[in-house]
Amino acid sequence: MAQDLDIAAAVLQATQDPFYVGNTEFLSRGSWHTVNGLSTYVVSPGNGDSELSPAPVTFVCTLSGEGFKMGPEGNFSPTYRQDTPLAKSKMSAMGEAGFNEHVRAVFPNVLAGFSAIQGSKKTDGGAPSNLIVKPNTGKIRIRHATFKLVELAITSNTMLTQGGTPVSPDVVPPATDSSGSGGKAGDSTLQPSSSSSTGKGTKDGKKVAGGPSTRKRTAKEAETPAADSDSSNTVATNASTVEEDKDAAVADVDDPFDLRNWPYNTEEMKEDLEEMIDSGRYEVVPLPALDVDDSIILPSQYEEKLKGAIVRVTVTIVHQYLRTGKTDNFYADIQEIKVLKKPLRVLASPGKRKFDEQLRQAKRGRTA
């Protein structure tokens, strides 16, 4: 009962947010801003504002077990690997009313709000295609890009950017080794694996890929001078730089969001992951998900702690018109997920519980 009261308070708090999607008045607080064919729903700028901010659209829902693709693999599938490699995979989930009476009471307004957003941005001659509100389901789709491409500069005089953000030119990308070990798809669950000489192994009982030398210099490398004809340039680094590299190397070993520690569940996913690591051009984009106690939810916990949970979600809304198919496409990109109530446990049926008890008694009888 206490949890239901918490949910009631959380729903009430969400409805009072200026960008609560269930209150269509929020439409008057935002507007569409288009750059290179991609439109973002932003906070309407006031007088004197020099920057635009994506509107933090918020709502409360239950994350459905149907269509739940928020594991470390996202929507990656070995079958469609050529079209959607791991580097392009996205996590996604469907939000629904669920069983909680407080969420069910307001969810029709949430659906209406997202429909209003979609209706506010139409292209002449454009047909609706990918939508946030999935037709005839009473559900909404949210997504998250699992990885991002980090462009690395070739020279110190050239600065590349990713998404408008300058990227440091200090690092030159290593040579890419795209070789894979082949093999067939494995079990769909994340399983333990013994470590190997290639630096692959396990992390908290889950398969992980990569080795410390594939992306950043190890402490040993930091201490090794680079060959140079000029003797004044043969000094590798000073002591403080060596210590910084040592600290970074140690930290990466325990970082669950380091690409080298990312879990995999098929050989194809492992191969793609190793190619990404070897290229040095990709980073994990952590899913901004918080548990009930505000602790960060780790990649190995996504399904356990999010599937079926009642959550408050904040998203940004993006529209894209595809000229090839003349379609309007809408996406809700996750900015934060906060768990309000943990997923309900599924209990065994009375018959199954009775059988399990009889089995335990039989085992005790054999050992007596």
DASULKA-V798568 format. One record per residue. N is the residue number from 1. RES is the residue in three letters. PSI is psi as a letter, one per 30 degrees, with the letter a starting at -180 (none if undefined). NEAR is the number of other ideal C-beta (glycine too) atoms within 12 Angstrom. Layout:
BEGIN
[[N	RES	PSI	NEAR] [N	RES	PSI	NEAR]]
END
This chain:
BEGIN
[[1	MET	e	7] [2	ALA	e	9] [3	GLN	e	19] [4	ASP	e	18] [5	LEU	e	16] [6	ASP	e	22] [7	ILE	e	34] [8	ALA	e	25] [9	ALA	e	19] [10	ALA	e	32] [11	VAL	e	37] [12	LEU	e	21] [13	GLN	e	20] [14	ALA	e	37] [15	THR	f	29] [16	GLN	f	17] [17	ASP	k	26] [18	PRO	f	20] [19	PHE	h	35] [20	TYR	k	32] [21	VAL	f	47] [22	GLY	f	35] [23	ASN	j	24] [24	THR	f	23] [25	GLU	f	18] [26	PHE	f	34] [27	LEU	f	30] [28	SER	f	15] [29	ARG	f	23] [30	GLY	l	32] [31	SER	l	24] [32	TRP	k	29] [33	HIS	k	24] [34	THR	k	18] [35	VAL	k	15] [36	ASN	h	11] [37	GLY	f	17] [38	LEU	k	24] [39	SER	k	32] [40	THR	k	32] [41	TYR	j	39] [42	VAL	l	26] [43	VAL	k	26] [44	SER	k	20] [45	PRO	k	16] [46	GLY	l	12] [47	ASN	k	6] [48	GLY	f	6] [49	ASP	k	11] [50	SER	f	8] [51	GLU	l	12] [52	LEU	k	21] [53	SER	k	21] [54	PRO	k	25] [55	ALA	k	37] [56	PRO	i	31] [57	VAL	k	44] [58	THR	l	38] [59	PHE	l	49] [60	VAL	k	44] [61	CYS	l	51] [62	THR	k	41] [63	LEU	j	45] [64	SER	k	32] [65	GLY	f	21] [66	GLU	k	20] [67	GLY	g	22] [68	PHE	j	30] [69	LYS	h	32] [70	MET	g	40] [71	GLY	l	36] [72	PRO	f	41] [73	GLU	f	40] [74	GLY	b	36] [75	ASN	g	30] [76	PHE	k	37] [77	SER	k	23] [78	PRO	e	29] [79	THR	e	13] [80	TYR	h	14] [81	ARG	e	25] [82	GLN	e	13] [83	ASP	e	12] [84	THR	i	22] [85	PRO	l	29] [86	LEU	e	40] [87	ALA	f	32] [88	LYS	g	22] [89	SER	l	37] [90	LYS	k	30] [91	MET	k	36] [92	SER	l	37] [93	ALA	l	40] [94	MET	k	31] [95	GLY	k	44] [96	GLU	l	35] [97	ALA	e	30] [98	GLY	a	34] [99	PHE	f	18] [100	ASN	k	30] [101	GLU	e	17] [102	HIS	e	29] [103	VAL	e	36] [104	ARG	e	23] [105	ALA	e	19] [106	VAL	f	32] [107	PHE	e	34] [108	PRO	e	21] [109	ASN	e	27] [110	VAL	e	43] [111	LEU	e	32] [112	ALA	e	23] [113	GLY	e	39] [114	PHE	e	40] [115	SER	e	26] [116	ALA	e	27] [117	ILE	e	40] [118	GLN	e	36] [119	GLY	f	19] [120	SER	f	23] [121	LYS	j	32] [122	LYS	k	20] [123	THR	k	24] [124	ASP	k	9] [125	GLY	f	11] [126	GLY	k	24] [127	ALA	k	16] [128	PRO	k	24] [129	SER	c	22] [130	ASN	k	26] [131	LEU	l	29] [132	ILE	e	43] [133	VAL	j	34] [134	LYS	k	28] [135	PRO	k	16] [136	ASN	g	8] [137	THR	f	18] [138	GLY	g	24] [139	LYS	l	31] [140	ILE	l	44] [141	ARG	k	40] [142	ILE	l	48] [143	ARG	l	35] [144	HIS	k	38] [145	ALA	j	28] [146	THR	e	40] [147	PHE	l	34] [148	LYS	k	23] [149	LEU	k	25] [150	VAL	j	28] [151	GLU	k	25] [152	LEU	k	28] [153	ALA	k	21] [154	ILE	e	15] [155	THR	l	12] [156	SER	f	12] [157	ASN	f	8] [158	THR	k	16] [159	MET	j	17] [160	LEU	l	23] [161	THR	l	16] [162	GLN	j	20] [163	GLY	g	17] [164	GLY	f	12] [165	THR	k	13] [166	PRO	k	16] [167	VAL	k	23] [168	SER	k	17] [169	PRO	g	19] [170	ASP	f	15] [171	VAL	k	20] [172	VAL	k	16] [173	PRO	k	22] [174	PRO	l	18] [175	ALA	k	12] [176	THR	k	17] [177	ASP	j	17] [178	SER	g	16] [179	SER	k	12] [180	GLY	l	23] [181	SER	f	20] [182	GLY	a	13] [183	GLY	l	14] [184	LYS	l	13] [185	ALA	k	20] [186	GLY	a	20] [187	ASP	k	15] [188	SER	f	17] [189	THR	l	19] [190	LEU	k	30] [191	GLN	l	19] [192	PRO	l	18] [193	SER	k	24] [194	SER	k	13] [195	SER	l	16] [196	SER	l	17] [197	SER	f	8] [198	THR	g	23] [199	GLY	g	23] [200	LYS	l	30] [201	GLY	b	26] [202	THR	l	21] [203	LYS	j	30] [204	ASP	h	18] [205	GLY	g	15] [206	LYS	k	28] [207	LYS	k	35] [208	VAL	l	43] [209	ALA	l	40] [210	GLY	l	37] [211	GLY	l	26] [212	PRO	f	31] [213	SER	f	21] [214	THR	f	33] [215	ARG	e	36] [216	LYS	l	30] [217	ARG	k	27] [218	THR	l	23] [219	ALA	e	25] [220	LYS	e	14] [221	GLU	e	23] [222	ALA	f	26] [223	GLU	f	20] [224	THR	j	16] [225	PRO	k	17] [226	ALA	k	15] [227	ALA	k	10] [228	ASP	k	11] [229	SER	f	8] [230	ASP	j	10] [231	SER	f	9] [232	SER	f	8] [233	ASN	g	12] [234	THR	f	13] [235	VAL	k	16] [236	ALA	d	20] [237	THR	l	21] [238	ASN	l	13] [239	ALA	e	13] [240	SER	e	11] [241	THR	e	18] [242	VAL	e	23] [243	GLU	e	16] [244	GLU	e	18] [245	ASP	e	26] [246	LYS	e	24] [247	ASP	e	17] [248	ALA	e	23] [249	ALA	e	27] [250	VAL	e	17] [251	ALA	e	19] [252	ASP	e	31] [253	VAL	e	23] [254	ASP	g	18] [255	ASP	j	26] [256	PRO	f	27] [257	PHE	g	28] [258	ASP	k	32] [259	LEU	e	41] [260	ARG	f	38] [261	ASN	g	35] [262	TRP	k	44] [263	PRO	l	42] [264	TYR	l	45] [265	ASN	g	33] [266	THR	l	33] [267	GLU	e	24] [268	GLU	e	30] [269	MET	e	39] [270	LYS	e	39] [271	GLU	e	31] [272	ASP	e	36] [273	LEU	e	41] [274	GLU	e	37] [275	GLU	e	29] [276	MET	e	39] [277	ILE	e	40] [278	ASP	e	29] [279	SER	f	29] [280	GLY	g	27] [281	ARG	g	28] [282	TYR	k	36] [283	GLU	l	28] [284	VAL	k	36] [285	VAL	j	28] [286	PRO	k	28] [287	LEU	k	40] [288	PRO	i	27] [289	ALA	k	37] [290	LEU	k	27] [291	ASP	a	23] [292	VAL	e	24] [293	ASP	g	12] [294	ASP	g	14] [295	SER	l	13] [296	ILE	k	22] [297	ILE	k	32] [298	LEU	l	29] [299	PRO	e	39] [300	SER	f	29] [301	GLN	f	28] [302	TYR	e	38] [303	GLU	e	31] [304	GLU	e	23] [305	LYS	f	32] [306	LEU	e	44] [307	LYS	j	32] [308	GLY	f	30] [309	ALA	l	42] [310	ILE	k	42] [311	VAL	l	45] [312	ARG	k	41] [313	VAL	k	48] [314	THR	k	31] [315	VAL	l	40] [316	THR	k	36] [317	ILE	k	47] [318	VAL	k	35] [319	HIS	k	36] [320	GLN	k	28] [321	TYR	k	28] [322	LEU	j	19] [323	ARG	e	13] [324	THR	e	11] [325	GLY	f	16] [326	LYS	h	16] [327	THR	k	20] [328	ASP	k	31] [329	ASN	k	31] [330	PHE	k	42] [331	TYR	k	34] [332	ALA	j	45] [333	ASP	k	34] [334	ILE	k	41] [335	GLN	e	28] [336	GLU	k	26] [337	ILE	k	41] [338	LYS	j	33] [339	VAL	k	36] [340	LEU	e	38] [341	LYS	k	34] [342	LYS	l	24] [343	PRO	k	28] [344	LEU	k	17] [345	ARG	k	9] [346	VAL	j	10] [347	LEU	l	9] [348	ALA	l	12] [349	SER	l	10] [350	PRO	e	10] [351	GLY	e	10] [352	LYS	e	13] [353	ARG	e	13] [354	LYS	e	13] [355	PHE	e	14] [356	ASP	e	16] [357	GLU	e	15] [358	GLN	e	14] [359	LEU	e	14] [360	ARG	e	14] [361	GLN	e	14] [362	ALA	e	13] [363	LYS	e	12] [364	ARG	e	11] [365	GLY	e	10] [366	ARG	f	9] [367	THR	f	8] [368	ALA	none	7]]
END
